């Protein structure tokens, strides 16, 4: 029996914020993703679903089975259902081992979280047209009456509930860094020593900051989508954990035609105080031999990862050293593409490429081991990946950077940077602060220790 998606257009225009507050605000298992960019009409997807937590040596195989179970009959357009997945960085304990040697570290307590969406609402930003979606059996067996009843309830809720003011209160946040700047300098020194000794070419050293803030997860998301828009923007509630992401970096994108793409970011400069200063910093980034070398190392690493699952003659560098500008930083981005070889799927690509080289360094396996020794705590969700496993078996995953994690009554933010032999320590310290700035300021932190 073919499983397919059914749709109903709502009777009145609306916004994503109105849909959230009328339908989903109290849900503890929620997906709210904002999609924008040159190749996609701007829209939002909101939905509730069933939360799955996968762990142990079979976590990725369990994810494969869940993905296949949620596949749909192929549609001409992309359907906003399927799986929303959050992959913790600690999954590297599995992906970097040979299958026969897989084991789960004793201190690995961050599962792979998956929300299976069987219902959702998409909202077109320009027209306000909202569409309800539901997964179901074929036309004869689908309960159209139940779906129509659901749509009427949504329309009634939208008509009767006022949207809270969009003004976000100014919080008074207090930040506690896991590592002081002197401690971070020590990790940089360790990284440069390892590079000098030939153990690695590049190492991505990270830290985290914990913030006490009055902002809720939806308030932070509402603020960031206005002041810090990004290609990968979402509020995800995952039981007792919420994450608000404004990530600029594409980890893996798998098209229906089996084309695999990654867009690693390596190289950062802050935005300038004036247009002239901003242009100077952008040019400095583009012409920096150090930043180009750092970026090229990760491009080469990702090419090698792709060669594990892609046809050899299909892997190529489609773009090299391109500057992309965001609200607080300029970043140096490259693009690697390939076509999956016969017998491989999205999970195989994930296994070959995770964790992303831009968050580890090169060579990847040795870099991860060294970083585990130096960093003063586990990364958890930060520097892993999140995104869609679509029901047509295509995939869109972002890097979990520029992301706030709400859990245990506090907010945690990870940040860091790639270290090479030519790294200037003061510049690397400042980069940590630049990358965390927009999130920390939104959470009410007025003074950033790393600057």
ABEGO torsion letter per residue (X at the ends): XBBBBBBBBBABBBBAAAAAAAAAAABABBBBBBBBEAABBBBBBBBBBBBBBBBEAAAAAAAAAAAAAABBBBBABBBBBEBBBBBBAAAAAAAABBAAABBBBAABABBBBBBBBABBBBBBAAAGBBBBBBBBBBAAABBAAAAAAAAAAAAAAAAABBBBBABBBBBBBBBBBABBAAAAAAAAAAAAAAAAAGABABBBBBBBBBBBBABBAAAAAAAAAAABBBABBBBBBBEABBBBBBBABBABBBBAAGBBBBBBBBEBBBBBABAAAAAAAAAAAAABAAAAAAAAAAAAAAAAAAAAABBAAABBBABBGBBBBBAABBBBBBBBBBBBBBGBBAAAAAAAAOBBAAAAEOBAAAAAAAAAAABABBAEABGBBBEBBBAAGBBBBBBBBGBBBBBGGBBBBBBEBBBBAABBAAAAAAAAAAAAAAAAAAAGBABBABX
